[in-house]
Amino acid sequence: MEEDKPLILIIDDEESMRDSCSLILAREKLATLTADNGALGIRTAQESKPDLCLIDLKIPGLSGFEVLDQIKAIDPHIICIVITGYATVESAVEAMRRGAYDFLPKPFTPEELRIIIRRGLERRRLFLEAESLRREKKLMEENFITLVSHQLRSPLVAIAQYFEVILGGIVKDENTKAEMLSKAKNRVEGLLDLINDWLDIARMNAGQIIDNLKPFSITSLLQQQMEFYTPSAEEKGIHLTLDPPEGSDRVRGDSESLEQVFSNLISNAIKYNVKGGSIRLHSRGEETWIAVTVSDTGMGIPEEHLPYLFDQFYRVKRSESEKQKGSGLGLSIALKIVEAHKGRIEVSSTPGKGSTFAVYLPKAVG
């Protein structure tokens, strides 16, 4: 997937200036929009939310300072660079006071423009990264509270209650004791699974995954996963099949981490399937991608849940008879791994008919 190009908005009443700046920035692989007056520039900024604006101080209608004020009101983190042929110390100071990142007097060379644009975009990138880290930190804090208060505390309370009843001599029947100990053991195993999933997320580093990218056959990986999960599928009378690949099946990725992705998708397809249902694994080579689908004939997912399916700890609320154990982290982990490969996951589902998860991975070159 190609990342979106940074967007530069050029607000200047001189057509030659707009055209020359656009040409220079296009050579830097930057997207540009232009406006020949302040009112149009403000409307364009509202609609397009540019990363950076070049604003001429001397434009018809609204002054460059008024445009600067209104663009900063739209988004205070849009990088604004003032350009003018009437540069003075006073105007430069006033522009900075109103929130401009820098001041570029006309005439300027292409290299001067490139340098100041690069600096401005780097400032924007650092700010966005800082914002992303702040949001991630807040999310981790919220998730940690959820982890402790619900995911850890509840099973630990249940385990303690089992032990109190047994140690207190309330239960005399050995079969009842064994049943309670078995339930406590299941709770402990669930906690261990949850902690392991949480540690996977905490330790996950996209750079480490990228360092291990190698070309390999996704069909081979799917075949191994199918053989591993066939016994579990057969216990529920579920038919698990792997189609021959359509076109190329060679991806560029880390086989160990991608094994975790498809292990999660296949185990979920078994867990939420119906007795006597089926699961189909299929891969298809496209121009730059290998698309791998895991389709089941299970209970499906209501449409309102789909946007939140990959959020940490999110689980679809089901009836008591349909309750399934799980940490609510598996799909979140799968998404992180696929995104570290510069890929994507899509899901479609019809309640009562089943779900299809499609994983798009970069195709191996050569």
N, C-alpha and C positions, 0 to 999 in steps of 0.2 A: 504494500500500500504506500502510495506516495503521500508524504506529509503535505499539509496545506502550506502554500507559500505565504510569507508575511505580506500584509496588504498595506500599501503606502497611499495616502490621500494627498494630492497636490492641489492646493488652493492658491491660484495666482491668476490675475487678469490678463497676463501676457501669454498668448498662444504659443509663441516660440519657447518660452520658459517651461510651460507645461509639457510640450512635446519633447524637448531636449532632456528634461528630468526623467520623463517616462522611458525614453530610449536608454538612457544610462542605467536606470534601475532594472529594466527588462534584461539587460546583459548580466545583471547580478542575480538573475532568476527570481526577481521580486515582482509581485502583482501590483498594479497601480490603478487608481481612479483619479479623475481630475474634476475640478470645479473652477469656473471663471469668476465667481463672486462669493461673498461670505454666506449669504442665505442658502445658496445651493450647497456650499461646502458643509454647512451644519446639517442640512437634510441628509446629505450623503453619509456623513459620519454617523448619524442616528441609525440609518438603514444598514450600513455595512460594518460598523464597529471596526475601523482600521487599527492596525498595530501602531502606526506612526503617521503624523501629519506634517507636511511642509506648508507653512502659512505665510503668505506675503502680507506685510503690514499695510501696504497701500493698495487696497482693492475697493471696487465700487460698493456703495451701500454701507454695510457694516464694516467697521474698521477691523484690521487684523487682531487688535487687542480684544475687541468684543467677540470675534470668532474664537480666539484662544480661550476666553472665559467660558463660552458656551460649550465648546468641545470638552474642556476639562469637567464641566458639569455633567456631560453625557457619560464620561468615564474618566475619572481622575488619573487613570494609569495608561491612557493613550499617550504615547511619547509625542510631544509637540516641538517642532523646530521652526523658529521664526526666520524667514528670509526677506531681505529688503535691500533696495538700492540706496536707501536713505539712512544708513546705519549711523547711529550716534551712541555714545556711552549711556545717555539717559534712556533711549529706547531699548537698549540691551538690558539694562537694569530692570526696567519696567516689565519687559517680557519675562525675565527670570522670576520676578516677584509674582507674576500671574501664573506661574507654573510651567513655563517653557523649559524644555530640557537643555536647549542650546540655541545659539544665534549665529546665522550664517549670512554675512554681507554679500551682496551682488557687486560685481560679477564673481562667480566662483568656478573653479575648474571641476571637471568630472571626478578627479581623484579626491578633491576636498569634499564633494557631495558623497562619494562612496564611503569615505572615512567616517563622516558624521552620522550617516545612516547606519553603518555597521555598529558604531558605538551606541546609538539610540536603540537599535534592535537588541543588542546585547543587554542593555539595561532592562528592556521589556522582558527578555527571556529570564533574566535573574529574578525579576519581580514575580513572574508567573510561577517559576519553580518554587520560590519562597512561599507563595500563596498555596501551591499544591501541597507543600510539606506541612504547612499549618493546618490545612484541611485534613490531611492524612493523620496528623498527630491527634487532632480532635476526634476523628473517626476511631482511631485506635483506643483513645481514652474511653469513648462511649462503648466500643465493643468489649473492652476489658471489663467495664462495669457489668455489661450483659453477661460476659463469660463467668464472672465471679458470682453474681447474684442469682442467675438462672441456671446456666449450664453446669456450674460446679456445685453450688450450694444445695440445690434440690436433690441431686443424687446422693450427695454426702449425708444429708439429713436422713434420707431413706435407709442408707446403709447403717448409720448409727442406730436407727430405730430397730432394724433387724437384730443387731448385736445386743441392744439393751433387752429386747424380749427374750433372746436365747440365754444370755448371761444371767438375767434375772430369774431364770428358772420358770418363767411363765408357761413356756411350751415344753411339754413332757414327751410328746410323740416324736420319735426319731425321724419318721418320714416327713413330718411338718418342719422339723429343724433343718433337714437336708434341703427341703424345698426353699426355705428362707435363705439358707446359705447360698444356694444356687442363684437366687435372685440378687443377692448382694454381690456375688461374683460377676454377674452380668452387668450390674451397675458399675463396678470397678473397671471392667473391660471397656464399657462405654466411655468412662472418664479418660482412660488411657488413649482411646481413639481420638477423643476430642483434643487432648493435650498434644498428641502427635500432629494432628491437623493444624493446630494453632502454631506449633513450632515450625511446621513447614512454611506457613505464611510469613512468620517472623524472620526466618532464615533466608527466604527466597530472595535471590539477587539476580536481576535480569542480565547483568554483565557476566555472571558466572555461567548462566545458561548459554548466552551468545558465544562465549569462549569455546563451548563444546559442540558447536554446530558442525555437522558432517552430512554428506549425502547418504541416504539409505532408503530401502524399500519400505513404504508404509504398509504394504500388503503383508510383509513378513511380521511386522509388529502386530498387526490386527489378527493374523493367524495364531500367534502365540497367546494373545489375549482371549481369543475364541476358545482355544484348547483349555485354557485355565478356567474359564467360566462355564464351560459346557456342563460339568457335573452340577453346579448350582442351578443352571437353567433347567436341566432335566428333572431336578427335584420338584420343580413347579410345573413340569410338563411344557416348558417353553422351548420352542424350536429356534436355535441360534444358527444363522447362516452368514457366510462371507461370500459376496459376489466377486467374480473375476474383475480386476481393475479395468476401467475404461481409459485407454491411453496410458500415458506415463504414470508411474506410481512412486517416483523417487522425489522425496522431499529433502530439504536442507534443514536439519534440526538436531536436537539432542534427544536421542532415542529413549534414554532413561526417564527424563521428565515427561516426554510425550506418552510414554507407557502409563504414567500416572493419570494423564488426562483421559485416555481411552478406558483405563481401568475404572475410573469414576463413572464415565458415561455408560459403560456396559453394565456395571453393577447396579446403577440406578434404573436402567432399563429392565433389569431382572426384578429388582425390588418393587417397582411400581407397575409391573405388568400384571396381567390376569392369568389365571391358571389355564394352560393350553394355548397361550398366546405365542407371539413370535418376535424375534429381533433380527434385523437385517443390517449388516455392515457393508458399506459400499464406498469405493473411492473412484474419483473421476479427475483426469488430468485436464486442466484448462491452460490458458495462454501463459500465465505466470504463477498459477496456484494449483495445488492439489486439494480438492474438496473431498473430505471424508464425512460420510453421514452415518449416524447411528439412529435407526428408526425402530420404534416399538409399537405394539398394539395394546398398550396399557391404558390406565385410567385417564391419562391426559392432564393438562394443566389449564385452569381457567385463564382467559386472556388478561384479566386484570393483574395476575401475578407475574406475567412474563417480564415486565420491565425491571423487576426486583430480584429475579431468579438467581443472579450471580452476586448479589450482595452478601457480605459476610453474615452468617447466622440466620439468613432468611430461609424459612421453610414454609411450604404451602400448607395452609391449615386444612386438615382433612377430618373426616368423622372419626369417632373413637375406634371403629372397626378397621379403619384404614391407616391408623397410626403406624409410623415406621421409625426405627431408631436412626440417628444420624446427628452429626455435629452441626450441620448447616454451613460447613466450610468447604465441602468438596468441590462444588461448582465455582466458588470464588478462587480456589487454588488452580483449578483447570483454566479459568480465564486469565489469571496472572501468567501462567506458563505459556499459553498460546500468544498472548500479547507480547511476551518477551521474545517470541519468535517472529514478531511483526505480522502476526496472523490475526484472525478474528473467529468468534463463535457466534452462530445464529441459531435460534430455536423457533420452531413452529409447533403448534399443538392444538388438538381438538379434544375437548373433554369427552371421555367415553370411547374415543377411537385411537388415541395414542399420540406420541410426540416424536419429533425428529430434531436431533442436534446435528448441525453442520459445522465442521471445523475446517477453516481455510488456512493452509500452510504454504509458505513459499516453495515454489518448485525448484528442485535442484537443477543447476545449469550444467550442461555438458553430459 
